[in-house]
Amino acid sequence: MSIGVNTYVVFLHRWFFGGFLCIIDNMERNELIRLINDNTRIIWDNLCELYPRLLKYNPPVIILNNRLWRNAGLSHQESNIIELGYKFFIHSTDYYYEMINIILPHEIIHQADYNLFGLSEAKCGHGKKWREIMINYGLEDNKYHSMEIKR
């Protein structure tokens, strides 16, 4: 399921430095936050259509974290906050699209899972209900990503 990211264009510049292809994102951090928040609202609205009980909850607050390099995202369900690894967004266009189309919904679905089914499901992390929501949303119920970032 494509979630609106195709309406955005990301301008990337490529440079060769020391034999390595580096992709430098020309998007300002504030613009990235705006795009993430727009997509968060779209994802949350889609989840509310699938699960109307979510209408009584606010979408999670998204924070970009410069220190995340192994985990692409973290969901703090009790405080309704999601942290996303900023380095993944700027690493490459492939990582950017995976962050928007897979990781962001993955983490938002953790919040939806918690809101719908409570703390017992949150302790499982990737439990039965989380997998069910992922599949109903149109994504594979993968627990892990394959993106690699160096510290």
C-alpha positions as CSV (number, residue, x, y, z in Angstrom):
1,M,0.0,0.0,0.0
2,S,1.5,3.4,-1.0
3,I,0.8,6.0,1.6
4,G,1.1,9.4,-0.1
5,V,4.8,9.6,-0.2
6,N,4.7,9.5,-4.0
7,T,3.3,13.0,-4.0
8,Y,6.6,14.4,-2.6
9,V,9.8,14.8,-4.6
10,V,13.1,14.5,-2.9
11,F,15.9,16.3,-4.6
12,L,19.2,14.5,-4.2
13,H,22.7,15.5,-5.3
14,R,25.4,12.9,-5.8
15,W,29.1,13.4,-5.4
16,F,32.0,10.9,-5.7
17,F,34.4,11.4,-2.8
18,G,37.4,9.0,-2.4
19,G,35.8,6.4,-4.6
20,F,32.6,6.2,-2.5
21,L,29.2,7.3,-3.8
22,C,27.8,9.6,-1.2
23,I,24.2,10.7,-1.5
24,I,23.6,14.0,0.3
25,D,20.1,15.0,0.9
26,N,19.3,18.6,0.0
27,M,16.1,18.6,2.1
28,E,16.2,20.7,5.2
29,R,15.5,18.9,8.5
30,N,12.4,21.0,9.1
31,E,11.0,20.0,5.7
32,L,11.7,16.4,6.5
33,I,9.8,16.7,9.8
34,R,6.9,18.3,7.9
35,L,6.8,15.4,5.4
36,I,7.0,12.8,8.2
37,N,4.2,14.5,10.1
38,D,2.0,14.7,7.0
39,N,2.6,11.0,6.4
40,T,1.9,10.2,10.0
41,R,-1.5,11.9,9.8
42,I,-2.2,9.9,6.6
43,I,-1.2,6.6,8.1
44,W,-3.1,7.4,11.3
45,D,-6.3,8.3,9.3
46,N,-6.0,5.1,7.4
47,L,-5.6,3.1,10.6
48,C,-8.7,4.9,12.0
49,E,-10.7,3.7,9.0
50,L,-9.6,0.2,9.7
51,Y,-10.0,0.5,13.5
52,P,-12.6,3.2,14.3
53,R,-11.8,2.9,18.1
54,L,-8.5,4.7,17.3
55,L,-10.5,7.9,16.5
56,K,-10.4,8.8,20.3
57,Y,-6.6,8.8,20.3
58,N,-4.2,11.4,18.9
59,P,-1.6,10.3,16.3
60,P,1.9,9.7,17.9
61,V,4.4,12.5,18.1
62,I,7.4,11.9,15.9
63,I,10.9,12.8,17.0
64,L,14.1,12.5,14.8
65,N,16.9,11.1,16.8
66,N,20.5,11.6,15.5
67,R,21.9,8.9,17.7
68,L,19.9,5.9,16.4
69,W,22.0,3.9,14.1
70,R,20.9,0.3,14.7
71,N,17.2,0.7,15.4
72,A,15.5,2.7,12.6
73,G,12.6,3.5,15.0
74,L,11.4,3.2,18.5
75,S,7.9,3.4,19.8
76,H,7.3,4.7,23.3
77,Q,3.7,3.7,23.5
78,E,2.8,4.9,27.0
79,S,3.9,8.4,26.1
80,N,2.6,8.3,22.4
81,I,6.1,9.2,21.1
82,I,8.0,7.6,18.2
83,E,11.7,8.2,17.6
84,L,13.0,7.7,14.1
85,G,16.7,7.5,13.1
86,Y,17.6,10.7,11.2
87,K,20.7,9.1,9.7
88,F,18.6,6.5,7.9
89,F,16.6,9.2,6.1
90,I,19.6,11.0,4.8
91,H,21.7,7.9,4.0
92,S,20.2,7.2,0.6
93,T,16.9,7.4,-1.4
94,D,16.3,3.7,-0.8
95,Y,16.6,4.2,3.0
96,Y,14.5,7.3,2.8
97,Y,11.6,5.4,1.1
98,E,11.9,2.5,3.5
99,M,11.7,4.8,6.4
100,I,8.6,6.6,5.1
101,N,6.8,3.5,3.6
102,I,7.8,0.7,6.1
103,I,9.4,1.9,9.3
104,L,7.1,4.9,10.0
105,P,3.9,2.8,9.6
106,H,5.6,-0.1,11.5
107,E,6.2,2.2,14.5
108,I,2.8,3.9,14.2
109,I,1.2,0.4,14.2
110,H,2.9,-0.3,17.5
111,Q,1.1,2.7,18.9
112,A,-2.2,1.6,17.4
113,D,-1.7,-1.9,18.8
114,Y,-1.1,-0.4,22.3
115,N,-4.1,1.9,22.0
116,L,-6.4,-0.9,20.9
117,F,-5.1,-3.8,23.0
118,G,-3.2,-2.4,25.9
119,L,0.0,-3.0,27.7
120,S,0.0,-6.8,27.5
121,E,0.3,-6.6,23.8
122,A,2.9,-3.8,24.0
123,K,5.2,-6.1,26.1
124,C,5.2,-8.6,23.2
125,G,6.3,-5.9,20.8
126,H,5.6,-7.8,17.7
127,G,2.8,-9.9,19.0
128,K,-0.2,-11.5,17.3
129,K,-2.3,-8.3,17.2
130,W,0.6,-6.2,15.9
131,R,1.1,-8.7,13.1
132,E,-2.6,-8.6,12.3
133,I,-2.7,-4.8,12.1
134,M,0.4,-4.8,9.9
135,I,-1.2,-7.3,7.5
136,N,-4.6,-5.5,7.5
137,Y,-2.7,-2.3,6.7
138,G,-1.1,-3.9,3.7
139,L,2.4,-4.4,5.0
140,E,4.4,-7.6,5.7
141,D,4.7,-8.3,9.4
142,N,8.5,-8.1,9.5
143,K,10.1,-7.3,12.8
144,Y,13.4,-6.2,11.5
145,H,14.9,-4.0,8.8
146,S,18.0,-4.7,6.8
147,M,19.3,-1.1,6.6
148,E,22.9,-0.6,7.9
149,I,24.3,2.7,9.2
150,K,27.7,3.2,10.7
151,R,28.0,5.0,14.0
